[in-house]
Amino acid sequence: MNGGAAMRWAQVVRETAETRVRVSLNLDGAGTFRGATGIGFFDHMLALLARHAGFDLEVEAQGDLAVDGHHTVEDTGIALGRALVQARGEGKGIARFGHALLPMDEALALVAVDVSGRGFLAYDVPCPVERIGGFACELGEEFLRAAAVNGGITLHVRLLAGNNGHHILEAVFKGLGVALKGALHVSGTAVPSTKGVL
């Protein structure tokens, strides 16, 4: 919590013909992750994101995994993005910008965020493998795009080095956590924009 400020918490439920996703998010948590999406590697990435962002994140997802993981991963990103918007509210006092240069063994990822209210993803992360466990490597980009667009976040992700798919995506998700932690840190009272709103 931020010196007695209201809890920055949200819960979003997204139901479609393909998925049912529930996301609970506390921006001022202890970095814990609970839940399951049915995709083990994706759960691992969400746990890393929560830990390094300092969020408490709970995700329960049921999707058409017999088809593939696309709908589950994308809809989890949509729900997480919407939860970020609700939890941050007007964004008074947040730093707004955050970045990380994150190494994971041979992999090195650059992640930069602007909590601007304008959702956008620039993603330059070639993956050397098609799948990691039951997770299609291309779904990392789909998740990040869904979270950024629905979260009103400008997000740039670039791989600077790496040849192991697991290490590459781990660097990306950890880097996103560190960048979001910096951007959503509350250190003042004003909305960080000359417009007066995000």
N, CA, C and O of each residue as an XYZ file, in Angstrom:
792
protein
N       0.838     -1.204      0.000
C       0.000      0.000      0.000
C       0.872      1.253      0.000
O       2.032      1.219      0.412
N       0.304      2.341     -0.461
C       1.056      3.576     -0.615
C       0.641      4.598      0.434
O      -0.162      5.490      0.159
N       1.188      4.466      1.629
C       0.968      5.468      2.660
C      -0.493      5.734      2.945
O      -0.885      6.891      3.096
N      -1.308      4.702      3.022
C      -2.710      4.880      3.334
C      -3.589      5.151      2.138
O      -4.793      5.356      2.294
N      -3.017      5.157      0.941
C      -3.815      5.385     -0.267
C      -4.755      4.213     -0.493
O      -4.537      3.116      0.022
N      -5.794      4.457     -1.262
C      -6.753      3.399     -1.574
C      -6.047      2.263     -2.305
O      -5.113      2.480     -3.077
N      -6.519      1.042     -2.038
C      -5.905     -0.121     -2.676
C      -6.085     -0.057     -4.185
O      -7.172      0.223     -4.689
N      -5.015     -0.317     -4.878
C      -5.061     -0.343     -6.342
C      -5.285     -1.794     -6.763
O      -4.345     -2.541     -7.037
N      -6.538     -2.155     -6.803
C      -6.936     -3.548     -7.012
C      -8.063     -3.604     -8.038
O      -8.873     -2.683     -8.143
N      -8.100     -4.694     -8.788
C      -9.191     -4.876     -9.751
C      -9.388     -6.362    -10.000
O      -8.484     -7.175     -9.811
N     -10.596     -6.686    -10.430
C     -10.899     -8.038    -10.903
C     -11.684     -7.918    -12.204
O     -12.633     -7.140    -12.302
N     -11.278     -8.694    -13.190
C     -11.929     -8.684    -14.494
C     -12.253    -10.120    -14.877
O     -11.427    -11.022    -14.738
N     -13.468    -10.312    -15.361
C     -13.878    -11.613    -15.890
C     -14.223    -11.428    -17.360
O     -15.003    -10.547    -17.723
N     -13.637    -12.264    -18.190
C     -13.908    -12.238    -19.632
C     -14.423    -13.609    -20.050
O     -13.752    -14.624    -19.864
N     -15.623    -13.620    -20.615
C     -16.218    -14.867    -21.082
C     -16.563    -14.749    -22.554
O     -17.222    -13.797    -22.973
N     -16.116    -15.721    -23.335
C     -16.467    -15.808    -24.748
C     -16.887    -17.240    -25.037
O     -16.909    -18.084    -24.142
N     -17.217    -17.502    -26.281
C     -17.540    -18.873    -26.673
C     -16.313    -19.774    -26.623
O     -16.434    -20.998    -26.668
N     -15.124    -19.167    -26.529
C     -13.880    -19.935    -26.556
C     -13.178    -20.035    -25.206
O     -12.457    -20.998    -24.950
N     -13.388    -19.042    -24.342
C     -12.659    -19.003    -23.077
C     -13.510    -18.417    -21.960
O     -14.511    -17.738    -22.190
N     -13.068    -18.709    -20.738
C     -13.515    -17.987    -19.552
C     -12.274    -17.672    -18.738
O     -11.564    -18.576    -18.296
N     -12.013    -16.376    -18.541
C     -10.799    -15.937    -17.860
C     -11.182    -14.987    -16.734
O     -11.957    -14.050    -16.923
N     -10.620    -15.252    -15.561
C     -10.778    -14.332    -14.425
C      -9.395    -13.891    -13.978
O      -8.524    -14.720    -13.716
N      -9.197    -12.580    -13.894
C      -7.935    -12.011    -13.444
C      -8.203    -11.115    -12.246
O      -9.052    -10.226    -12.304
N      -7.472    -11.352    -11.152
C      -7.476    -10.453    -10.000
C      -6.080     -9.873     -9.872
O      -5.088    -10.595     -9.968
N      -6.006     -8.564     -9.653
C      -4.719     -7.875     -9.675
C      -4.646     -6.844     -8.561
O      -5.533     -6.002     -8.418
N      -3.573     -6.919     -7.769
C      -3.256     -5.911     -6.764
C      -1.901     -5.325     -7.125
O      -0.882     -6.011     -7.037
N      -1.884     -4.061     -7.530
C      -0.644     -3.433     -7.965
C       0.344     -3.238     -6.821
O       1.544     -3.104     -7.058
N      -0.142     -3.221     -5.591
C       0.709     -2.977     -4.432
C       0.834     -4.245     -3.591
O       0.672     -4.222     -2.371
N       1.123     -5.338     -4.266
C       1.179     -6.632     -3.601
C       2.587     -7.028     -3.204
O       3.468     -6.190     -3.009
N       2.767     -8.339     -3.091
C       4.047     -8.907     -2.645
C       4.718     -9.725     -3.741
O       5.721    -10.392     -3.489
N       4.171     -9.680     -4.961
C       4.785    -10.416     -6.063
C       4.362    -11.862     -6.134
O       5.141    -12.716     -6.558
N       3.144    -12.151     -5.729
C       2.678    -13.539     -5.719
C       1.792    -13.826     -6.924
O       1.088    -12.950     -7.425
N       1.847    -15.074     -7.373
C       0.986    -15.539     -8.465
C       0.270    -16.799     -8.014
O       0.865    -17.704     -7.429
N      -1.029    -16.833     -8.303
C      -1.818    -18.036     -8.063
C      -2.699    -18.276     -9.265
O      -3.071    -17.344     -9.978
N      -3.031    -19.544     -9.485
C      -3.962    -19.875    -10.546
C      -3.335    -20.747    -11.602
O      -2.213    -21.231    -11.455
N      -4.088    -20.940    -12.679
C      -3.642    -21.797    -13.762
C      -4.410    -21.459    -15.028
O      -5.590    -21.111    -14.996
N      -3.700    -21.573    -16.144
C      -4.309    -21.328    -17.450
C      -4.449    -22.616    -18.255
O      -5.068    -22.622    -19.319
N      -3.876    -23.702    -17.749
C      -3.840    -24.942    -18.510
C      -2.613    -25.057    -19.397
O      -2.419    -26.072    -20.067
N      -1.773    -24.008    -19.404
C      -0.538    -23.996    -20.193
C       0.604    -23.731    -19.213
O       0.801    -22.602    -18.765
N       1.350    -24.781    -18.888
C       2.339    -24.684    -17.821
C       3.384    -23.604    -18.024
O       3.691    -22.860    -17.092
N       3.933    -23.506    -19.218
C       4.967    -22.498    -19.463
C       4.401    -21.085    -19.335
O       5.076    -20.190    -18.825
N       3.187    -20.883    -19.786
C       2.545    -19.571    -19.663
C       2.344    -19.208    -18.196
O       2.566    -18.061    -17.805
N       1.928    -20.172    -17.384
C       1.791    -19.920    -15.947
C       3.135    -19.497    -15.355
O       3.197    -18.589    -14.526
N       4.197    -20.153    -15.781
C       5.549    -19.809    -15.320
C       5.886    -18.359    -15.681
O       6.442    -17.630    -14.859
N       5.555    -17.941    -16.899
C       5.827    -16.573    -17.325
C       4.995    -15.561    -16.527
O       5.501    -14.502    -16.154
N       3.738    -15.877    -16.267
C       2.891    -14.984    -15.472
C       3.411    -14.850    -14.051
O       3.353    -13.771    -13.460
N       3.923    -15.955    -13.500
C       4.495    -15.905    -12.152
C       5.728    -15.004    -12.124
O       5.926    -14.249    -11.172
N       6.558    -15.083    -13.170
C       7.740    -14.213    -13.251
C       7.339    -12.749    -13.374
O       7.921    -11.881    -12.723
N       6.342    -12.480    -14.209
C       5.848    -11.115    -14.378
C       5.370    -10.552    -13.042
O       5.747     -9.443    -12.664
N       4.546    -11.310    -12.331
C       4.022    -10.844    -11.047
C       5.145    -10.600    -10.041
O       5.154     -9.582     -9.348
N       6.084    -11.531     -9.964
C       7.170    -11.410     -8.988
C       7.986    -10.141     -9.220
O       8.275     -9.398     -8.283
N       8.350     -9.904    -10.468
C       9.252     -8.785    -10.739
C       8.521     -7.443    -10.824
O       9.151     -6.390    -10.733
N       7.204     -7.474    -10.998
C       6.411     -6.240    -10.949
C       6.000     -5.886     -9.523
O       5.643     -4.743     -9.238
N       6.054     -6.882     -8.620
C       5.562     -6.649     -7.269
C       4.049     -6.689     -7.192
O       3.460     -6.180     -6.239
N       3.412     -7.292     -8.193
C       1.953     -7.430     -8.200
C       1.547     -8.704     -7.465
O       2.319     -9.661     -7.400
N       0.351     -8.716     -6.920
C      -0.324     -9.962     -6.594
C      -1.271    -10.234     -7.746
O      -2.159     -9.432     -8.035
N      -1.078    -11.366     -8.400
C      -1.831    -11.693     -9.605
C      -2.438    -13.069     -9.455
O      -1.756    -14.033     -9.109
N      -3.726    -13.146     -9.718
C      -4.418    -14.435     -9.721
C      -5.119    -14.586    -11.067
O      -5.863    -13.701    -11.490
N      -4.880    -15.704    -11.732
C      -5.453    -15.958    -13.055
C      -6.060    -17.350    -13.068
O      -5.395    -18.337    -12.755
N      -7.316    -17.413    -13.429
C      -7.984    -18.700    -13.671
C      -8.532    -18.647    -15.085
O      -9.356    -17.792    -15.411
N      -8.071    -19.565    -15.924
C      -8.491    -19.554    -17.325
C      -8.862    -20.962    -17.771
O      -8.145    -21.931    -17.521
N      -9.999    -21.040    -18.435
C     -10.403    -22.271    -19.116
C     -10.642    -21.885    -20.571
O     -11.403    -20.964    -20.870
N      -9.970    -22.615    -21.476
C     -10.102    -22.278    -22.881
C     -10.096    -23.505    -23.762
O      -9.984    -24.636    -23.290
N     -10.219    -23.258    -25.044
C     -10.301    -24.341    -26.024
C      -8.891    -24.834    -26.383
O      -8.448    -24.720    -27.525
N      -8.209    -25.378    -25.386
C      -6.826    -25.819    -25.581
C      -6.722    -27.000    -26.531
O      -5.641    -27.293    -27.041
N      -7.842    -27.683    -26.773
C      -7.813    -28.758    -27.766
C      -7.583    -28.189    -29.170
O      -7.096    -28.890    -30.057
N      -7.937    -26.920    -29.361
C      -7.643    -26.241    -30.633
C      -6.178    -25.806    -30.614
O      -5.363    -26.305    -31.390
N      -5.853    -24.873    -29.722
C      -4.481    -24.484    -29.382
C      -4.572    -23.470    -28.259
O      -5.655    -23.224    -27.728
N      -3.446    -22.879    -27.893
C      -3.432    -21.967    -26.760
C      -3.727    -20.524    -27.084
O      -3.762    -19.683    -26.186
N      -3.942    -20.216    -28.362
C      -4.048    -18.811    -28.782
C      -5.139    -18.055    -28.037
O      -4.881    -16.991    -27.475
N      -6.352    -18.590    -28.026
C      -7.467    -17.861    -27.412
C      -7.252    -17.669    -25.912
O      -7.547    -16.604    -25.370
N      -6.744    -18.691    -25.249
C      -6.509    -18.591    -23.811
C      -5.464    -17.533    -23.504
O      -5.657    -16.718    -22.602
N      -4.366    -17.536    -24.237
C      -3.290    -16.579    -23.992
C      -3.737    -15.157    -24.321
O      -3.507    -14.237    -23.536
N      -4.370    -14.975    -25.466
C      -4.810    -13.639    -25.863
C      -5.861    -13.093    -24.896
O      -5.791    -11.929    -24.502
N      -6.823    -13.912    -24.516
C      -7.883    -13.433    -23.622
C      -7.361    -13.162    -22.217
O      -7.883    -12.292    -21.519
N      -6.338    -13.896    -21.798
C      -5.687    -13.574    -20.524
C      -5.022    -12.212    -20.615
O      -5.080    -11.430    -19.666
N      -4.389    -11.918    -21.746
C      -3.788    -10.598    -21.947
C      -4.825     -9.489    -21.944
O      -4.608     -8.428    -21.359
N      -5.958     -9.736    -22.600
C      -7.041     -8.744    -22.616
C      -7.523     -8.461    -21.194
O      -7.662     -7.303    -20.797
N      -7.777     -9.520    -20.434
C      -8.281     -9.356    -19.070
C      -7.249     -8.679    -18.174
O      -7.606     -7.837    -17.350
N      -5.973     -9.037    -18.326
C      -4.937     -8.400    -17.512
C      -4.818     -6.920    -17.864
O      -4.692     -6.084    -16.969
N      -4.857     -6.586    -19.144
C      -4.798     -5.184    -19.536
C      -5.935     -4.376    -18.942
O      -5.720     -3.274    -18.437
N      -7.138     -4.914    -18.998
C      -8.299     -4.203    -18.437
C      -8.186     -4.063    -16.930
O      -8.590     -3.048    -16.361
N      -7.634     -5.088    -16.281
C      -7.429     -5.013    -14.833
C      -6.400     -3.937    -14.490
O      -6.554     -3.234    -13.491
N      -5.351     -3.799    -15.307
C      -4.363     -2.748    -15.077
C      -4.996     -1.362    -15.142
O      -4.689     -0.494    -14.325
N      -5.879     -1.159    -16.116
C      -6.555      0.141    -16.243
C      -7.396      0.422    -14.997
O      -7.332      1.514    -14.432
N      -8.174     -0.560    -14.579
C      -9.039     -0.367    -13.409
C      -8.228     -0.140    -12.144
O      -8.550      0.733    -11.339
N      -7.174     -0.929    -11.973
C      -6.403     -0.855    -10.735
C      -5.637      0.461    -10.612
O      -5.514      0.996     -9.510
N      -5.129      0.983    -11.705
C      -4.354      2.230    -11.613
C      -5.249      3.459    -11.530
O      -4.800      4.519    -11.093
N      -6.521      3.332    -11.946
C      -7.435      4.466    -11.886
C      -6.945      5.614    -12.740
O      -6.541      5.417    -13.885
N      -6.980      6.820    -12.183
C      -6.552      8.007    -12.938
C      -5.040      8.083    -13.093
O      -4.535      8.881    -13.882
N      -4.323      7.265    -12.354
C      -2.866      7.269    -12.453
C      -2.201      8.411    -11.714
O      -1.070      8.774    -12.036
N      -2.877      8.988    -10.729
C      -2.283     10.108     -9.994
C      -1.027      9.647     -9.257
O      -1.037      8.664     -8.516
N       0.046     10.389     -9.484
C       1.280     10.156     -8.758
C       2.189      9.081     -9.307
O       3.296      8.904     -8.798
N       1.757      8.341    -10.346
C       2.625      7.278    -10.868
C       3.798      7.873    -11.648
O       3.731      8.995    -12.150
N       4.860      7.098    -11.733
C       6.030      7.555    -12.495
C       5.728      7.628    -13.991
O       6.303      8.454    -14.699
N       4.839      6.777    -14.471
C       4.359      6.668    -15.841
C       5.316      5.923    -16.753
O       4.874      5.058    -17.508
N       6.601      6.220    -16.717
C       7.575      5.557    -17.586
C       8.371      4.530    -16.797
O       8.655      4.716    -15.613
N       8.725      3.446    -17.471
C       9.583      2.443    -16.853
C      10.318      1.667    -17.921
O       9.855      1.557    -19.056
N      11.457      1.134    -17.554
C      12.223      0.359    -18.530
C      13.101     -0.655    -17.810
O      13.353     -0.551    -16.610
N      13.557     -1.632    -18.572
C      14.475     -2.629    -18.038
C      15.369     -3.134    -19.151
O      14.929     -3.312    -20.287
N      16.612     -3.359    -18.818
C      17.546     -4.071    -19.671
C      17.838     -5.352    -18.915
O      18.629     -5.366    -17.972
N      17.183     -6.443    -19.344
C      17.096     -7.634    -18.503
C      17.883     -8.805    -19.094
O      17.546     -9.293    -20.172
N      18.925     -9.257    -18.400
C      19.661    -10.435    -18.857
C      19.082    -11.712    -18.265
O      18.655    -11.733    -17.111
N      19.069    -12.766    -19.053
C      18.748    -14.110    -18.570
C      19.710    -15.055    -19.261
O      19.468    -15.496    -20.385
N      20.801    -15.362    -18.582
C      21.885    -16.137    -19.180
C      22.341    -15.452    -20.482
O      22.763    -14.296    -20.450
N      22.262    -16.148    -21.616
C      22.757    -15.558    -22.869
C      21.773    -14.569    -23.488
O      22.133    -13.838    -24.411
N      20.534    -14.536    -22.989
C      19.502    -13.659    -23.546
C      19.538    -12.287    -22.880
O      19.816    -12.166    -21.687
N      19.253    -11.263    -23.668
C      19.211     -9.896    -23.169
C      18.049     -9.187    -23.847
O      18.014     -9.075    -25.073
N      17.096     -8.707    -23.051
C      15.903     -8.055    -23.586
C      15.820     -6.618    -23.085
O      16.120     -6.326    -21.927
N      15.410     -5.739    -23.973
C      15.129     -4.349    -23.632
C      13.617     -4.168    -23.636
O      12.956     -4.447    -24.636
N      13.072     -3.702    -22.519
C      11.629     -3.492    -22.389
C      11.404     -2.077    -21.859
O      11.990     -1.685    -20.850
N      10.552     -1.313    -22.544
C      10.238      0.049    -22.114
C       8.736      0.261    -22.192
O       8.090     -0.155    -23.153
N       8.179      0.915    -21.167
C       6.740      1.148    -21.118
C       6.437      2.615    -20.843
O       7.194      3.312    -20.168
N       5.315      3.060    -21.381
C       4.729      4.361    -21.078
C       3.272      4.097    -20.758
O       2.494      3.710    -21.630
N       2.906      4.307    -19.500
C       1.512      4.132    -19.088
C       0.788      5.414    -19.479
O       0.560      6.302    -18.658
N       0.437      5.481    -20.746
C       0.008      6.725    -21.375
C      -1.491      6.792    -21.642
O      -2.026      7.862    -21.931
N      -2.177      5.639    -21.546
C      -3.557      5.569    -21.995
C      -3.664      5.212    -23.464
O      -4.765      5.037    -23.985
N      -2.521      5.103    -24.140
C      -2.500      4.770    -25.563
C      -1.853      3.403    -25.740
O      -0.642      3.255    -25.575
N      -2.653      2.420    -26.072
C      -2.161      1.062    -26.198
C      -1.443      0.831    -27.510
O      -1.977      1.109    -28.583
N      -0.201      0.308    -27.413
C       0.601      0.066    -28.608
C       1.701     -0.919    -28.252
O       2.253     -0.876    -27.153
N       2.018     -1.812    -29.190
C       3.132     -2.735    -28.999
C       4.073     -2.673    -30.183
O       3.647     -2.806    -31.330
N       5.362     -2.469    -29.907
C       6.425     -2.660    -30.885
C       7.248     -3.838    -30.381
O       7.810     -3.781    -29.287
N       7.324     -4.906    -31.172
C       7.896     -6.174    -30.707
C       8.898     -6.682    -31.728
O       8.542     -6.977    -32.869
N      10.137     -6.782    -31.317
C      11.194     -7.308    -32.185
C      11.945     -8.381    -31.397
O      13.037     -8.154    -30.877
N      11.319     -9.559    -31.328
C      11.867    -10.667    -30.543
C      11.792    -11.943    -31.378
O      10.815    -12.685    -31.276
N      12.797    -12.207    -32.192
C      12.809    -13.472    -32.930
C      12.991    -14.638    -31.960
O      13.816    -14.577    -31.048
N      12.220    -15.685    -32.167
C      12.305    -16.852    -31.304
C      12.888    -18.019    -32.103
O      12.401    -18.313    -33.194
N      13.912    -18.684    -31.587
C      14.595    -19.719    -32.361
C      13.867    -21.056    -32.396
O      14.274    -21.960    -33.126
N      12.800    -21.193    -31.623
C      12.045    -22.448    -31.595
C      10.572    -22.149    -31.803
O      10.116    -21.032    -31.556
N       9.828    -23.150    -32.260
C       8.397    -22.952    -32.474
C       7.605    -23.059    -31.184
O       6.652    -22.309    -30.971
N       8.000    -23.993    -30.319
C       7.245    -24.230    -29.096
C       8.189    -24.395    -27.913
O       9.318    -24.866    -28.053
N       7.693    -23.994    -26.743
C       8.380    -24.234    -25.481
C       7.377    -24.958    -24.596
O       6.418    -24.354    -24.115
N       7.596    -26.247    -24.382
C       6.575    -27.036    -23.717
C       5.312    -27.009    -24.557
O       5.358    -27.303    -25.751
N       4.192    -26.664    -23.955
C       2.936    -26.564    -24.685
C       2.616    -25.158    -25.151
O       1.475    -24.869    -25.510
N       3.611    -24.279    -25.150
C       3.401    -22.871    -25.452
C       4.040    -22.536    -26.786
O       5.248    -22.709    -26.950
N       3.251    -22.058    -27.747
C       3.801    -21.606    -29.023
C       4.531    -20.287    -28.797
O       3.961    -19.349    -28.239
N       5.770    -20.212    -29.222
C       6.613    -19.042    -28.945
C       5.973    -17.745    -29.451
O       6.129    -16.695    -28.828
N       5.260    -17.813    -30.569
C       4.628    -16.613    -31.133
C       3.545    -16.044    -30.222
O       3.153    -14.888    -30.383
N       3.055    -16.836    -29.268
C       1.999    -16.356    -28.382
C       2.504    -15.344    -27.364
O       1.709    -14.629    -26.754
N       3.825    -15.277    -27.174
C       4.356    -14.219    -26.322
C       3.975    -12.853    -26.860
O       3.557    -11.975    -26.105
N       4.118    -12.675    -28.164
C       3.742    -11.404    -28.783
C       2.241    -11.168    -28.689
O       1.813    -10.043    -28.432
N       1.438    -12.200    -28.892
C      -0.023    -12.039    -28.824
C      -0.463    -11.604    -27.433
O      -1.324    -10.735    -27.292
N       0.131    -12.210    -26.405
C      -0.201    -11.829    -25.032
C       0.162    -10.379    -24.767
O      -0.637     -9.621    -24.218
N       1.368     -9.995    -25.158
C       1.819     -8.636    -24.880
C       0.995     -7.604    -25.630
O       0.696     -6.539    -25.090
N       0.621     -7.907    -26.878
C      -0.204     -6.965    -27.625
C      -1.572     -6.806    -26.951
O      -2.052     -5.684    -26.785
N      -2.187     -7.900    -26.569
C      -3.502     -7.833    -25.929
C      -3.428     -7.051    -24.618
O      -4.304     -6.235    -24.334
N      -2.385     -7.297    -23.817
C      -2.246     -6.600    -22.540
C      -1.966     -5.116    -22.749
O      -2.528     -4.276    -22.046
N      -1.097     -4.782    -23.713
C      -0.740     -3.382    -23.950
C      -1.922     -2.589    -24.501
O      -2.222     -1.502    -24.009
N      -2.589     -3.127    -25.515
C      -3.709     -2.404    -26.138
C      -4.846     -2.211    -25.142
O      -5.416     -1.124    -25.056
N      -5.180     -3.258    -24.391
C      -6.290     -3.156    -23.435
C      -5.885     -2.454    -22.144
O      -6.736     -1.989    -21.387
N      -4.568     -2.382    -21.899
C      -4.083     -1.705    -20.705
C      -3.706     -0.251    -20.926
O      -3.282      0.425    -19.989
N      -3.853      0.245    -22.156
C      -3.496      1.628    -22.426
C      -2.016      1.898    -22.188
O      -1.635      2.944    -21.662
N      -1.189      0.930    -22.588
C       0.252      1.027    -22.355
C       0.984      1.010    -23.693
O       0.727      0.145    -24.530
N       1.882      1.947    -23.895
C       2.811      1.872    -25.005
C       3.971      0.996    -24.560
O       4.640      1.291    -23.570
N       4.204     -0.086    -25.300
C       5.172     -1.101    -24.883
C       6.125     -1.403    -26.028
O       5.701     -1.775    -27.122
N       7.411     -1.240    -25.767
C       8.451     -1.593    -26.726
C       9.267     -2.740    -26.155
O       9.732     -2.677    -25.017
N       9.440     -3.789    -26.952
C      10.208     -4.960    -26.525
C      11.170     -5.313    -27.651
O      10.762     -5.484    -28.800
N      12.447     -5.418    -27.311
C      13.450     -5.751    -28.316
C      14.443     -6.746    -27.727
O      14.943     -6.562    -26.617
N      14.714     -7.790    -28.477
C      15.727     -8.763    -28.073
C      17.085     -8.303    -28.584
O      17.270     -8.090    -29.782
N      18.028     -8.152    -27.669
C      19.369     -7.711    -28.034
C      20.325     -8.886    -28.193
O      21.313     -8.786    -28.920
N      20.039    -10.006    -27.515
C      20.864    -11.203    -27.633
C      20.051    -12.387    -27.139
O      19.141    -12.235    -26.324
N      20.390    -13.573    -27.643
C      19.743    -14.770    -27.129
C      19.564    -15.835    -28.186
O      19.316    -15.531    -29.353
N      19.691    -17.097    -27.771
C      19.459    -18.201    -28.704
C      18.679    -19.345    -28.092
O      18.468    -20.364    -28.749
N      18.242    -19.202    -26.841
C      17.435    -20.205    -26.164
C      16.035    -19.638    -25.965
O      15.867    -18.615    -25.300
N      15.032    -20.296    -26.536
C      13.673    -19.755    -26.495
C      13.154    -19.517    -25.096
O      12.523    -18.492    -24.836
N      13.410    -20.450    -24.185
C      12.961    -20.292    -22.801
C      13.604    -19.059    -22.174
O      12.919    -18.252    -21.547
N      14.913    -18.912    -22.340
C      15.614    -17.772    -21.765
C      15.128    -16.455    -22.371
O      14.998    -15.453    -21.669
N      14.863    -16.464    -23.669
C      14.415    -15.247    -24.346
C      13.090    -14.764    -23.770
O      12.968    -13.599    -23.391
N      12.098    -15.646    -23.700
C      10.801    -15.214    -23.181
C      10.863    -14.916    -21.686
O      10.134    -14.052    -21.198
N      11.719    -15.615    -20.962
C      11.879    -15.304    -19.544
C      12.440    -13.895    -19.372
O      11.989    -13.148    -18.504
N      13.415    -13.531    -20.191
C      13.960    -12.171    -20.127
C      12.886    -11.136    -20.451
O      12.823    -10.083    -19.816
N      12.039    -11.435    -21.441
C      10.973    -10.506    -21.825
C       9.967    -10.325    -20.691
O       9.632     -9.191    -20.346
N       9.484    -11.408    -20.111
C       8.458    -11.300    -19.071
C       9.016    -10.694    -17.781
O       8.342     -9.894    -17.133
N      10.233    -11.068    -17.409
C      10.851    -10.436    -16.243
C      11.071     -8.946    -16.508
O      10.821     -8.111    -15.640
N      11.540     -8.623    -17.711
C      11.766     -7.223    -18.061
C      10.490     -6.413    -18.013
O      10.490     -5.269    -17.560
N       9.393     -7.006    -18.484
C       8.113     -6.306    -18.411
C       7.720     -6.048    -16.964
O       7.227     -4.970    -16.631
N       7.937     -7.033    -16.111
C       7.634     -6.840    -14.697
C       8.417     -5.686    -14.099
O       7.849     -4.835    -13.415
N       9.721     -5.650    -14.354
C      10.562     -4.579    -13.809
C      10.119     -3.223    -14.360
O      10.042     -2.245    -13.616
N       9.831     -3.165    -15.658
C       9.416     -1.904    -16.267
C       8.085     -1.413    -15.705
O       7.929     -0.225    -15.424
N       7.128     -2.322    -15.543
C       5.829     -1.931    -14.982
C       5.949     -1.504    -13.523
O       5.272     -0.575    -13.081
N       6.811     -2.186    -12.784
C       7.014     -1.790    -11.386
C       7.481     -0.345    -11.305
O       6.996      0.429    -10.480
N       8.430      0.013    -12.171
C       8.911      1.390    -12.183
C       7.859      2.382    -12.636
O       7.719      3.457    -12.053
N       7.115      2.021    -13.682
C       6.132      2.946    -14.249
C       4.942      3.178    -13.334
O       4.387      4.277    -13.310
N       4.543      2.169    -12.585
C       3.339      2.265    -11.754
C       3.640      2.629    -10.303
O       2.731      2.723     -9.477
N       4.920      2.833     -9.999
C       5.310      3.269     -8.656
C       4.725      4.650     -8.374
O       4.816      5.552     -9.206
N       4.133      4.803     -7.213
C       3.532      6.081     -6.829
C       4.525      6.876     -5.989
O       4.978      6.421     -4.938
N       4.855      8.074     -6.473
C       5.794      8.913     -5.743
C       5.309     10.347     -5.606
O       6.005     11.190     -5.041
N       4.115     10.626     -6.122
C       3.575     11.986     -6.037
C       2.063     11.959     -5.978
O       1.469     10.963     -5.566
N       1.432     13.064     -6.395
C      -0.027     13.145     -6.362
C      -0.632     13.596     -7.680
O      -1.841     13.471     -7.878
N       0.184     14.117     -8.582
C      -0.334     14.654     -9.840
C      -0.382     13.568    -10.908
O       0.370     12.594    -10.864
N      -1.282     13.757    -11.868
C      -1.289     12.898    -13.049
C      -0.078     13.276    -13.904
O       0.088     14.451    -14.229
N       0.773     12.312    -14.279
C       2.029     12.653    -14.963
C       1.841     12.924    -16.460
O       2.313     12.171    -17.312
N       1.143     14.016    -16.747
C       0.903     14.404    -18.144
C       0.583     15.888    -18.177
O      -0.119     16.397    -17.303
N       1.096     16.583    -19.185
C       0.750     17.996    -19.339
C      -0.710     18.192    -19.701
O      -1.248     19.289    -19.555
N      -1.361     17.121    -20.178
C      -2.790     17.188    -20.490
C      -3.657     17.174    -19.234
O      -4.811     17.603    -19.262
N      -3.084     16.668    -18.119
C      -3.850     16.536    -16.888
C      -4.561     15.208    -16.753
O      -5.129     14.907    -15.704
N      -4.533     14.405    -17.818
C      -5.127     13.060    -17.796
C      -4.225     12.136    -18.617
O      -3.498     12.581    -19.505
N      -4.287     10.853    -18.301
C      -3.553      9.868    -19.098
C      -4.372      9.511    -20.315
O      -3.943      8.694    -21.130
